[in-house]
Amino acid sequence: MTRVKDRMTKKALLALEDGTVFEGNAIGAIGECTGEAVFNTSMTGYQEVLTDPSYRGQIVAMTYPLIGNYGVNSQDVESRRIWVEGFVIRELSATVSNPAAEKDLDTYLREQGIPGIEGIDTRELTERLRTVGAMKAVLSSVDLDPDSLIAKAQASPGLKGRNLVRGVSCEKPYKWSEKGPVDISHSASDNGRVKVVVIDCGVKYGILRSLYSAGCDVTVVPAETTAEEIASMKPDGLMLSNGPGDPEPVVEVIETVKTLIDNPPDGKPLPIFGICLGQQILALALGGKTFKLKFGHHGANHPVKDLNTGKVLITVQNHGFCVDIDSLPSDAVEITHINLNDQTLEGIRHKHLPIFSVQYHPEASPGPHDAKYMFNLFVDMIKEHRR
């Protein structure tokens, strides 16, 4: 057990666009950030939450009261950096009780320039967000004028209509190996593995690990990669990854997917699997529509019913937008999964093509592994339609 060295206490404020202001103590970097305030109900996994690119543009509040007790290590990251705009917790642990820990949470936030706040009533904040909905917010330890912060929150852009994928996607293609990401120019294809191209809209490493473990030769490409460029790679399957914000402005990926569905390489249907934002992009490419949820789904305990088997899966989720069930073409798309909390769409499958998707995160890093089998289903589908 390591005791975190004493920090100098500095006041910080979290202001919501509806005029609600919370006062607490600053953690992480001293500074200010804007974003959409949301809450996450996971009891563990704060490091994975911080490094999930899907949280770009958001200030995340953890509902579990004690955060930071097992520190931070380089093995549990879900991407190359922290992506949350700000971090909100009830209490920062005074000790780190994990032999694998490389540093404490406060240091991790500070090193990456992420401001945070502790000591506020996260129950009250969560209840407010559940009642009113996710709201634009400002977290600051430099401007301590409540009226000023409320005005800044109200003037901030929010998530609707912004293409946040461009800021989180990789800059150039790379391969995924057993040890992690490797330069594509220094790697050879894995013989015997099915070739899967992943369009990086903000992909979590957990998804890439799961694909590799299921027997895939994984190549990750930037979001702006064209259908022609993907076709030239001769993939056996295509993965549409998770990612942040509103799916409708991500027109380059929507058009790429639509082209690959309507005009598949060599005229043979290309197996496609979408996760989270990937499902929304797939639905838009198939003619559907999306809408913004009141406060989103963020956590590791969301019940989802598989309509084909009747089984209920406990799933990890992180999305603020969802596909409108009634907008999907019923002659082409079948509903496979439904959220039991609010009856929103959690999974679809194409009736005629090897295409399916889920709104939740089957890789669950961390979380329950109820849906891990989805990656094996994808590989089986690829082998059945191998080009």
VEXFIMI-879135 format. One record per residue (C-alpha): x, z, y; residue in three letters; residue number from 1. Coordinates in Angstrom, 2 decimals. Example, Ala and Ser with C-alpha at 12.3 -4.5 7.8 and 13.67 -1.06 7.14 Angstrom:
BEGIN
ROBA  xx  zz  yy  r  k
ROBA  12.30  7.80  -4.50  ala  1
ROBA  13.67  7.14  -1.06  ser  2
END
This chain:
BEGIN
ROBA  xx  zz  yy  r  k
ROBA  0.00  0.00  0.00  met  1
ROBA  1.36  -0.98  3.41  thr  2
ROBA  0.14  0.55  6.61  arg  3
ROBA  -0.39  -1.94  9.43  val  4
ROBA  1.65  -0.89  12.43  lys  5
ROBA  -0.35  0.50  15.32  asp  6
ROBA  -1.68  -2.07  17.78  arg  7
ROBA  -2.20  -1.65  21.48  met  8
ROBA  -5.95  -1.45  22.11  thr  9
ROBA  -7.26  -4.11  24.46  lys  10
ROBA  -10.89  -4.70  25.37  lys  11
ROBA  -12.62  -7.91  24.30  ala  12
ROBA  -16.11  -9.33  24.76  leu  13
ROBA  -18.30  -11.66  22.72  leu  14
ROBA  -21.04  -13.30  24.81  ala  15
ROBA  -23.92  -15.38  23.42  leu  16
ROBA  -25.76  -18.09  25.32  glu  17
ROBA  -28.98  -16.03  25.32  asp  18
ROBA  -27.28  -13.38  27.45  gly  19
ROBA  -26.38  -10.90  24.70  thr  20
ROBA  -22.91  -9.38  25.12  val  21
ROBA  -20.94  -7.30  22.59  phe  22
ROBA  -17.95  -5.16  23.57  glu  23
ROBA  -15.10  -4.35  21.20  gly  24
ROBA  -11.33  -4.43  20.77  asn  25
ROBA  -9.18  -7.54  20.70  ala  26
ROBA  -7.46  -8.60  17.48  ile  27
ROBA  -5.28  -11.62  16.84  gly  28
ROBA  -4.20  -13.66  19.85  ala  29
ROBA  -5.00  -12.54  23.37  ile  30
ROBA  -7.06  -15.32  24.89  gly  31
ROBA  -10.45  -16.97  24.96  glu  32
ROBA  -12.39  -19.39  22.79  cys  33
ROBA  -15.79  -21.06  22.70  thr  34
ROBA  -17.79  -22.10  19.67  gly  35
ROBA  -21.03  -21.73  17.79  glu  36
ROBA  -21.44  -18.15  16.56  ala  37
ROBA  -22.37  -17.92  12.85  val  38
ROBA  -22.20  -15.21  10.20  phe  39
ROBA  -20.70  -15.29  6.71  asn  40
ROBA  -22.08  -12.96  4.01  thr  41
ROBA  -19.06  -13.03  1.65  ser  42
ROBA  -17.53  -9.68  0.73  met  43
ROBA  -14.08  -11.20  0.11  thr  44
ROBA  -12.33  -14.44  0.94  gly  45
ROBA  -11.69  -14.03  4.65  tyr  46
ROBA  -8.46  -16.04  4.37  gln  47
ROBA  -10.28  -18.93  2.71  glu  48
ROBA  -12.98  -18.75  5.40  val  49
ROBA  -10.39  -18.87  8.17  leu  50
ROBA  -8.66  -21.93  6.70  thr  51
ROBA  -11.81  -23.88  5.76  asp  52
ROBA  -11.89  -26.97  8.04  pro  53
ROBA  -15.71  -26.88  7.90  ser  54
ROBA  -15.56  -23.98  10.40  tyr  55
ROBA  -14.05  -26.13  13.15  arg  56
ROBA  -16.04  -25.48  16.33  gly  57
ROBA  -17.39  -22.11  15.17  gln  58
ROBA  -16.79  -18.42  15.86  ile  59
ROBA  -17.27  -16.68  12.52  val  60
ROBA  -18.57  -13.13  12.07  ala  61
ROBA  -18.09  -11.45  8.69  met  62
ROBA  -21.03  -9.26  7.66  thr  63
ROBA  -18.95  -7.15  5.26  tyr  64
ROBA  -17.80  -4.15  7.36  pro  65
ROBA  -14.11  -3.82  6.37  leu  66
ROBA  -11.89  -6.90  6.60  ile  67
ROBA  -8.14  -7.34  6.11  gly  68
ROBA  -7.60  -4.77  3.36  asn  69
ROBA  -5.70  -7.14  1.05  tyr  70
ROBA  -3.73  -8.97  3.73  gly  71
ROBA  -2.81  -12.65  3.74  val  72
ROBA  -0.70  -14.82  1.44  asn  73
ROBA  0.33  -18.48  1.35  ser  74
ROBA  -1.31  -19.15  -2.04  gln  75
ROBA  -4.91  -18.60  -0.93  asp  76
ROBA  -5.11  -20.99  2.00  val  77
ROBA  -7.68  -23.80  1.84  glu  78
ROBA  -5.90  -26.14  4.26  ser  79
ROBA  -2.79  -26.43  6.41  arg  80
ROBA  -3.94  -24.00  9.15  arg  81
ROBA  -6.69  -21.75  10.48  ile  82
ROBA  -9.68  -23.73  11.79  trp  83
ROBA  -12.17  -21.13  13.06  val  84
ROBA  -12.27  -20.91  16.84  glu  85
ROBA  -12.57  -17.12  16.81  gly  86
ROBA  -13.06  -14.27  14.33  phe  87
ROBA  -15.51  -11.34  14.55  val  88
ROBA  -15.39  -8.24  12.32  ile  89
ROBA  -16.67  -4.70  12.27  arg  90
ROBA  -13.40  -2.99  11.31  glu  91
ROBA  -9.85  -4.23  10.75  leu  92
ROBA  -8.27  -2.43  7.81  ser  93
ROBA  -5.43  -0.09  8.76  ala  94
ROBA  -3.72  -0.72  5.42  thr  95
ROBA  -2.86  -3.74  3.25  val  96
ROBA  -3.26  -2.95  -0.45  ser  97
ROBA  -2.06  -6.06  -2.28  asn  98
ROBA  1.43  -6.69  -3.70  pro  99
ROBA  0.95  -10.43  -3.10  ala  100
ROBA  0.33  -9.95  0.63  ala  101
ROBA  2.90  -11.62  2.88  glu  102
ROBA  1.51  -10.36  6.19  lys  103
ROBA  -1.48  -8.56  7.66  asp  104
ROBA  -4.57  -10.31  9.04  leu  105
ROBA  -3.93  -9.40  12.68  asp  106
ROBA  -0.45  -10.94  12.55  thr  107
ROBA  -1.82  -14.06  10.84  tyr  108
ROBA  -4.42  -14.60  13.57  leu  109
ROBA  -1.91  -13.91  16.32  arg  110
ROBA  0.70  -16.32  14.93  glu  111
ROBA  -1.84  -19.14  14.86  gln  112
ROBA  -3.30  -18.42  18.29  gly  113
ROBA  -6.75  -17.36  17.10  ile  114
ROBA  -8.53  -14.69  19.18  pro  115
ROBA  -10.74  -12.13  17.48  gly  116
ROBA  -12.75  -9.01  18.12  ile  117
ROBA  -13.38  -5.86  16.09  glu  118
ROBA  -15.47  -2.77  16.64  gly  119
ROBA  -18.78  -4.44  17.41  ile  120
ROBA  -21.99  -3.89  15.44  asp  121
ROBA  -21.89  -6.97  13.21  thr  122
ROBA  -25.27  -5.97  11.74  arg  123
ROBA  -26.87  -6.28  15.16  glu  124
ROBA  -25.09  -9.59  15.77  leu  125
ROBA  -26.20  -10.98  12.40  thr  126
ROBA  -29.80  -9.91  12.98  glu  127
ROBA  -29.68  -11.59  16.39  arg  128
ROBA  -28.38  -14.86  14.94  leu  129
ROBA  -30.95  -14.77  12.13  arg  130
ROBA  -33.78  -14.21  14.61  thr  131
ROBA  -32.76  -16.57  17.41  val  132
ROBA  -30.55  -18.93  15.43  gly  133
ROBA  -26.88  -19.89  15.64  ala  134
ROBA  -25.88  -19.84  19.30  met  135
ROBA  -23.10  -21.07  21.52  lys  136
ROBA  -20.71  -18.24  22.33  ala  137
ROBA  -17.51  -17.20  24.08  val  138
ROBA  -15.02  -14.64  22.77  leu  139
ROBA  -12.52  -13.41  25.34  ser  140
ROBA  -9.92  -10.73  25.95  ser  141
ROBA  -8.81  -12.21  29.30  val  142
ROBA  -12.12  -12.71  31.14  asp  143
ROBA  -14.10  -9.48  30.88  leu  144
ROBA  -16.92  -10.45  33.24  asp  145
ROBA  -20.12  -10.64  31.13  pro  146
ROBA  -21.91  -12.98  33.55  asp  147
ROBA  -18.94  -15.34  33.62  ser  148
ROBA  -18.77  -15.47  29.82  leu  149
ROBA  -22.51  -16.05  29.43  ile  150
ROBA  -22.28  -18.98  31.84  ala  151
ROBA  -19.31  -20.39  29.89  lys  152
ROBA  -21.22  -20.09  26.63  ala  153
ROBA  -24.23  -21.89  28.08  gln  154
ROBA  -22.02  -24.68  29.43  ala  155
ROBA  -20.08  -25.20  26.19  ser  156
ROBA  -20.83  -28.36  24.16  pro  157
ROBA  -22.11  -26.90  20.87  gly  158
ROBA  -21.97  -28.85  17.59  leu  159
ROBA  -24.84  -31.34  17.85  lys  160
ROBA  -23.68  -34.90  18.46  gly  161
ROBA  -19.93  -34.20  18.18  arg  162
ROBA  -17.65  -35.87  15.65  asn  163
ROBA  -15.48  -32.93  14.58  leu  164
ROBA  -14.18  -34.70  11.48  val  165
ROBA  -11.63  -36.66  13.50  arg  166
ROBA  -9.88  -33.44  14.45  gly  167
ROBA  -9.51  -32.04  10.92  val  168
ROBA  -8.85  -35.08  8.72  ser  169
ROBA  -5.33  -35.86  7.51  cys  170
ROBA  -3.25  -38.32  9.53  glu  171
ROBA  -1.98  -40.31  6.54  lys  172
ROBA  -2.74  -40.55  2.81  pro  173
ROBA  -1.19  -38.07  0.40  tyr  174
ROBA  -1.36  -37.18  -3.28  lys  175
ROBA  -2.40  -33.88  -4.83  trp  176
ROBA  -0.19  -32.46  -7.56  ser  177
ROBA  -0.18  -29.33  -9.67  glu  178
ROBA  1.94  -27.72  -6.96  lys  179
ROBA  -0.17  -28.95  -4.04  gly  180
ROBA  0.02  -31.83  -1.56  pro  181
ROBA  2.91  -34.31  -1.92  val  182
ROBA  3.96  -37.39  0.00  asp  183
ROBA  2.31  -40.47  -1.46  ile  184
ROBA  5.53  -42.49  -1.24  ser  185
ROBA  7.34  -40.06  -3.53  his  186
ROBA  4.73  -39.72  -6.25  ser  187
ROBA  3.70  -41.80  -9.22  ala  188
ROBA  0.21  -42.09  -10.66  ser  189
ROBA  -0.52  -39.71  -13.50  asp  190
ROBA  -0.97  -41.79  -16.64  asn  191
ROBA  -4.17  -41.06  -18.52  gly  192
ROBA  -5.92  -39.52  -15.52  arg  193
ROBA  -8.85  -41.13  -13.77  val  194
ROBA  -7.96  -42.33  -10.27  lys  195
ROBA  -10.02  -40.63  -7.58  val  196
ROBA  -9.78  -41.32  -3.86  val  197
ROBA  -10.94  -38.45  -1.64  val  198
ROBA  -12.12  -39.26  1.87  ile  199
ROBA  -10.83  -36.31  3.87  asp  200
ROBA  -13.54  -35.14  6.25  cys  201
ROBA  -12.00  -31.64  6.18  gly  202
ROBA  -11.38  -31.20  2.48  val  203
ROBA  -10.65  -27.75  1.01  lys  204
ROBA  -7.65  -27.44  -1.27  tyr  205
ROBA  -9.97  -25.81  -3.82  gly  206
ROBA  -11.79  -29.12  -4.26  ile  207
ROBA  -8.50  -30.96  -4.81  leu  208
ROBA  -7.34  -28.31  -7.29  arg  209
ROBA  -10.62  -28.62  -9.19  ser  210
ROBA  -10.40  -32.42  -9.34  leu  211
ROBA  -6.82  -32.23  -10.61  tyr  212
ROBA  -7.73  -29.58  -13.20  ser  213
ROBA  -10.59  -31.79  -14.42  ala  214
ROBA  -8.14  -34.63  -15.15  gly  215
ROBA  -8.06  -36.66  -11.94  cys  216
ROBA  -5.17  -38.47  -10.30  asp  217
ROBA  -6.06  -37.50  -6.72  val  218
ROBA  -5.26  -39.49  -3.58  thr  219
ROBA  -6.51  -38.14  -0.25  val  220
ROBA  -7.08  -40.58  2.63  val  221
ROBA  -7.96  -40.13  6.32  pro  222
ROBA  -11.60  -40.29  7.39  ala  223
ROBA  -11.11  -43.59  9.24  glu  224
ROBA  -9.88  -45.39  6.08  thr  225
ROBA  -11.94  -48.57  5.65  thr  226
ROBA  -13.88  -49.70  2.60  ala  227
ROBA  -11.43  -52.57  2.17  glu  228
ROBA  -8.45  -50.22  2.17  glu  229
ROBA  -10.11  -47.96  -0.40  ile  230
ROBA  -11.03  -50.93  -2.58  ala  231
ROBA  -7.41  -52.10  -2.51  ser  232
ROBA  -6.39  -48.79  -4.10  met  233
ROBA  -8.56  -49.67  -7.13  lys  234
ROBA  -10.02  -46.19  -7.63  pro  235
ROBA  -12.07  -45.19  -10.66  asp  236
ROBA  -14.13  -42.86  -8.46  gly  237
ROBA  -14.68  -41.73  -4.89  leu  238
ROBA  -15.05  -38.17  -3.57  met  239
ROBA  -16.72  -37.47  -0.21  leu  240
ROBA  -15.41  -34.13  0.98  ser  241
ROBA  -16.79  -31.22  2.93  asn  242
ROBA  -16.18  -31.04  6.67  gly  243
ROBA  -17.35  -29.60  9.98  pro  244
ROBA  -20.34  -30.06  12.23  gly  245
ROBA  -22.95  -32.76  12.67  asp  246
ROBA  -22.74  -35.60  10.10  pro  247
ROBA  -24.56  -38.25  12.15  glu  248
ROBA  -21.67  -38.93  14.59  pro  249
ROBA  -19.25  -39.52  11.68  val  250
ROBA  -20.20  -43.20  11.75  val  251
ROBA  -16.89  -44.53  10.41  glu  252
ROBA  -17.27  -42.68  7.10  val  253
ROBA  -21.01  -43.45  6.84  ile  254
ROBA  -20.30  -47.16  7.25  glu  255
ROBA  -17.44  -47.06  4.75  thr  256
ROBA  -19.64  -45.40  2.12  val  257
ROBA  -22.52  -47.79  2.80  lys  258
ROBA  -20.20  -50.77  2.36  thr  259
ROBA  -18.78  -49.42  -0.91  leu  260
ROBA  -22.31  -48.86  -2.24  ile  261
ROBA  -23.74  -52.22  -1.12  asp  262
ROBA  -20.61  -54.26  -1.90  asn  263
ROBA  -18.62  -52.34  -4.54  pro  264
ROBA  -15.09  -53.46  -5.46  pro  265
ROBA  -15.13  -56.23  -8.08  asp  266
ROBA  -18.94  -56.07  -8.01  gly  267
ROBA  -19.01  -53.00  -10.29  lys  268
ROBA  -20.70  -49.78  -9.12  pro  269
ROBA  -18.18  -47.20  -7.90  leu  270
ROBA  -18.86  -43.63  -9.09  pro  271
ROBA  -19.26  -41.35  -6.05  ile  272
ROBA  -19.46  -37.57  -5.77  phe  273
ROBA  -20.23  -35.84  -2.45  gly  274
ROBA  -19.83  -32.16  -1.55  ile  275
ROBA  -21.42  -30.43  1.47  cys  276
ROBA  -20.83  -32.78  4.45  leu  277
ROBA  -20.15  -35.38  1.77  gly  278
ROBA  -23.76  -35.08  0.60  gln  279
ROBA  -25.03  -35.50  4.14  gln  280
ROBA  -22.87  -38.60  4.71  ile  281
ROBA  -24.01  -40.05  1.39  leu  282
ROBA  -27.67  -39.45  2.29  ala  283
ROBA  -27.21  -41.11  5.68  leu  284
ROBA  -25.54  -44.10  3.99  ala  285
ROBA  -28.57  -44.35  1.68  leu  286
ROBA  -31.00  -44.38  4.62  gly  287
ROBA  -31.82  -40.68  4.89  gly  288
ROBA  -31.74  -38.34  7.89  lys  289
ROBA  -30.24  -34.92  8.61  thr  290
ROBA  -31.27  -31.95  10.75  phe  291
ROBA  -29.72  -28.74  12.05  lys  292
ROBA  -30.54  -25.50  10.24  leu  293
ROBA  -31.61  -22.48  12.27  lys  294
ROBA  -28.57  -20.35  11.40  phe  295
ROBA  -26.94  -22.27  8.57  gly  296
ROBA  -25.84  -21.21  5.10  his  297
ROBA  -22.50  -19.38  5.08  his  298
ROBA  -21.56  -17.13  2.18  gly  299
ROBA  -20.97  -16.70  -1.54  ala  300
ROBA  -24.37  -15.58  -2.80  asn  301
ROBA  -26.87  -18.41  -2.26  his  302
ROBA  -29.27  -19.07  -5.17  pro  303
ROBA  -29.77  -22.73  -6.04  val  304
ROBA  -32.12  -24.06  -8.72  lys  305
ROBA  -31.13  -26.99  -10.90  asp  306
ROBA  -34.42  -28.87  -11.23  leu  307
ROBA  -33.29  -30.64  -14.40  asn  308
ROBA  -32.43  -27.52  -16.40  thr  309
ROBA  -34.42  -24.85  -14.58  gly  310
ROBA  -31.28  -22.72  -14.33  lys  311
ROBA  -30.38  -20.85  -11.15  val  312
ROBA  -26.81  -21.03  -9.87  leu  313
ROBA  -25.28  -18.50  -7.48  ile  314
ROBA  -23.32  -20.67  -5.08  thr  315
ROBA  -20.85  -20.67  -2.20  val  316
ROBA  -22.13  -22.45  0.90  gln  317
ROBA  -20.92  -23.36  4.37  asn  318
ROBA  -23.06  -25.79  6.34  his  319
ROBA  -25.12  -25.81  9.50  gly  320
ROBA  -26.82  -29.17  8.89  phe  321
ROBA  -28.92  -30.38  5.97  cys  322
ROBA  -30.52  -33.52  4.57  val  323
ROBA  -34.23  -34.04  5.24  asp  324
ROBA  -35.82  -34.31  1.79  ile  325
ROBA  -38.72  -36.44  3.01  asp  326
ROBA  -36.37  -38.99  4.61  ser  327
ROBA  -34.75  -40.07  1.34  leu  328
ROBA  -35.93  -43.31  -0.31  pro  329
ROBA  -37.88  -42.07  -3.34  ser  330
ROBA  -37.36  -45.32  -5.25  asp  331
ROBA  -33.59  -44.82  -5.21  ala  332
ROBA  -32.88  -41.09  -4.89  val  333
ROBA  -33.82  -38.16  -7.13  glu  334
ROBA  -33.78  -34.52  -5.96  ile  335
ROBA  -31.69  -32.43  -8.38  thr  336
ROBA  -31.15  -29.04  -6.67  his  337
ROBA  -33.15  -26.85  -4.27  ile  338
ROBA  -32.14  -23.74  -2.30  asn  339
ROBA  -34.34  -20.84  -3.39  leu  340
ROBA  -33.97  -18.98  -0.07  asn  341
ROBA  -35.47  -21.66  2.17  asp  342
ROBA  -36.34  -24.60  -0.14  gln  343
ROBA  -33.82  -26.93  1.54  thr  344
ROBA  -32.07  -29.74  -0.31  leu  345
ROBA  -29.03  -28.80  -2.40  glu  346
ROBA  -28.44  -31.83  -4.60  gly  347
ROBA  -29.33  -35.50  -5.13  ile  348
ROBA  -28.65  -38.24  -7.64  arg  349
ROBA  -29.07  -41.99  -7.37  his  350
ROBA  -31.62  -43.33  -9.86  lys  351
ROBA  -29.76  -46.56  -10.58  his  352
ROBA  -26.10  -46.05  -9.58  leu  353
ROBA  -23.40  -43.54  -10.69  pro  354
ROBA  -23.75  -41.47  -7.53  ile  355
ROBA  -24.57  -37.80  -7.05  phe  356
ROBA  -23.88  -34.98  -4.60  ser  357
ROBA  -24.41  -31.29  -3.93  val  358
ROBA  -24.75  -29.36  -0.68  gln  359
ROBA  -23.03  -26.23  -1.98  tyr  360
ROBA  -19.35  -25.77  -2.93  his  361
ROBA  -18.82  -26.01  -6.71  pro  362
ROBA  -15.10  -25.21  -6.35  glu  363
ROBA  -16.06  -21.73  -4.97  ala  364
ROBA  -12.77  -20.63  -3.44  ser  365
ROBA  -13.43  -17.78  -3.70  pro  366
ROBA  -16.78  -17.02  -5.25  gly  367
ROBA  -18.89  -17.46  -8.39  pro  368
ROBA  -17.95  -20.27  -10.73  his  369
ROBA  -21.49  -21.13  -11.82  asp  370
ROBA  -21.18  -24.74  -10.59  ala  371
ROBA  -17.56  -25.49  -11.52  lys  372
ROBA  -18.80  -27.83  -14.25  tyr  373
ROBA  -19.78  -30.38  -11.58  met  374
ROBA  -16.22  -31.69  -11.53  phe  375
ROBA  -16.32  -32.36  -15.28  asn  376
ROBA  -19.63  -34.17  -14.83  leu  377
ROBA  -17.96  -36.38  -12.23  phe  378
ROBA  -15.06  -37.18  -14.55  val  379
ROBA  -17.44  -37.92  -17.43  asp  380
ROBA  -19.42  -40.26  -15.17  met  381
ROBA  -16.22  -42.03  -14.12  ile  382
ROBA  -15.13  -42.53  -17.72  lys  383
ROBA  -18.54  -43.92  -18.59  glu  384
ROBA  -18.27  -46.49  -15.76  his  385
ROBA  -14.49  -46.91  -15.74  arg  386
ROBA  -13.50  -50.12  -14.10  arg  387
END
